Amino acid sequence: MAAALLAACAATPGPMPEQDLAGPATVRVLRDGDVWTADYVLDRDAPAWLFTDSALTRVDNQPWRPRAFTVETPGVRIERRGWHDVLVGEDGVPVPRRVRIRFEPFSGNLLAAYDPALTFTDGSVALYSDQFDMRPLANAADADALPMDLNGVELDGEVVRALFRDQAGPVLMNGERRAEAERPEAPTYVLFGDVPVDETAHLAAVFDPELPAWIETELSAFTPRVMSHYADRLGAGQSARPTLMVSWAGPTPSLLSMGGSVLPGLVIMTFEGVGVLEPTPEVRAGARWFIAHEGAHFWLGQVVRYERVRDMWITEGGADILAVRALARIDRPMTRAPDCRRRWTNAPASAARPIHTAAERSEHQAYYACGAVFHMLAEPGAARTGGDVFTVVRGMIDANREDGILTADEWLAELTRVSGDASLAGDIRRLLTDGAADPAAEIASLFQRAGVAHEVRDGRVVLL
């Protein structure tokens, strides 16, 4: 009972400084022992607030926030409206200006989104900074009409000011320890805990203490090599000295799992399963390809990014092909990436329906498979003038460094310039918007006209 009373006292909101009431909407995220809280001070009366980051879980295509967030403020709840989670006041009354949410860091894998948390075996936790952002709505039902992709959508209000603090000591953000960290303009992860940071001239790394030792050794040595190759071929990247944050989800039986993503200046990775305990040639090759794919995003995804989620094929397919071509140069014995090649072989199946709407169907592999195939179409044309896919991608990056956006129109225009065949772009547009009744024949035709070596075997397009 005494422990319960102490926990209740720790969870009771303290008085909010008066100056906070006049500023922008703010959230203070606090870890106090095992208790995690997010205290909001909102800047206006609104019957609903939209969480701008509301992806579904990869395992069951369900919202993750209702499992992890508990609203402690009376008269407020979280509900799902359309593609988004929404904080609503009961009976249509405005959400109170002060709201407390108690939460458990959610480390499950999300569909094409950053995991809300990375958990480390020593108790350290890294929180994704933007999971706490909200915007006011005039009515909760307004969320029903919002698209899944909020890029380009005008929302009311400003980005919520987010502050992160750990009662146990400083938090780590962007490679620096701070008593209290304020979310920067670009999203990132904030690390709570004492897991050490290994720093070199080219890399700052945070490795889970229980991570199999060979993975730490491999990534520490190989990451700078592949990053250097990209810098040589693609010019200046988003970060000259990135941070690598690697968590370990344990030796789950019958599993070999590597997952990750990239944010400005940060690569995050999670390894899991008995399949990665030992560095077999196949597992080692997979780990190298994995970091090569994620590292490519410091250029194709960070220096330039896509305009809409529907254009994710530009960055994900591009990172796939850049990774494989980079490994062929710097790591010849390990050039094969079976998972990647399977994705490419499955491209016709992914193109049967419009690629633009793949995210709405939770078919994100379409962006990887079809995007890599589309990038391949530029390679024969580039080779005729002594170039390769790096030459093509660098041209696109350099042309768009100022605004940081690589649109589908710009990408397709460059393909036409390099290949000399405008029909390729026309057919790709049709696959993007309409799909194809016979996608294998469509892709085989694209390969034939572009000069990509291939065969059609039993209705399947096979790269040579």
Buried (B, 14 or more C-beta within 10 A) or exposed (E): EEEEEEEEEBBEBEEBEEEBEEEEBBBBBBBBEEBBBBBBBBBEEBBBBBBBBBBBBBEEEEBBBEEBBEBBBEBBEBBBBBBBBBBBBEEEEBBBBBBBBBBBBBBBBBBBBBBBBBBBBEEBBBBBBBBBBBBBBEEBBBBEEBBBBBEEEEBEBEBBBBBBBBEEEBBBBBBEEBEBBEBEEBBBBBBBBBBEBEEEEBBBBBBBEBBBEBBBEBBBEBBBBBBEBBBEBBEEBBBEBBBBBBBBBEBEEEEBEBBBBBBBBBBBBBBBBEBBBEBEEEBBBBBBBBBBBBBBBBBBBBBBBBBBBBBBBBBBBBBBBBBBBBBEBBBEEBBBBEEBBEBBBBBBBBBBBBBBBBBBEEBBBBBBBBBBBBBBBBBBBBBEEEBBBBBBBBBBBBEBEEEEEBBBEBBBBBBBBBBEBEEBBEBBBBBBEEBBEEBBBBBBBBBEBBBBEBEBEEEEBBBE
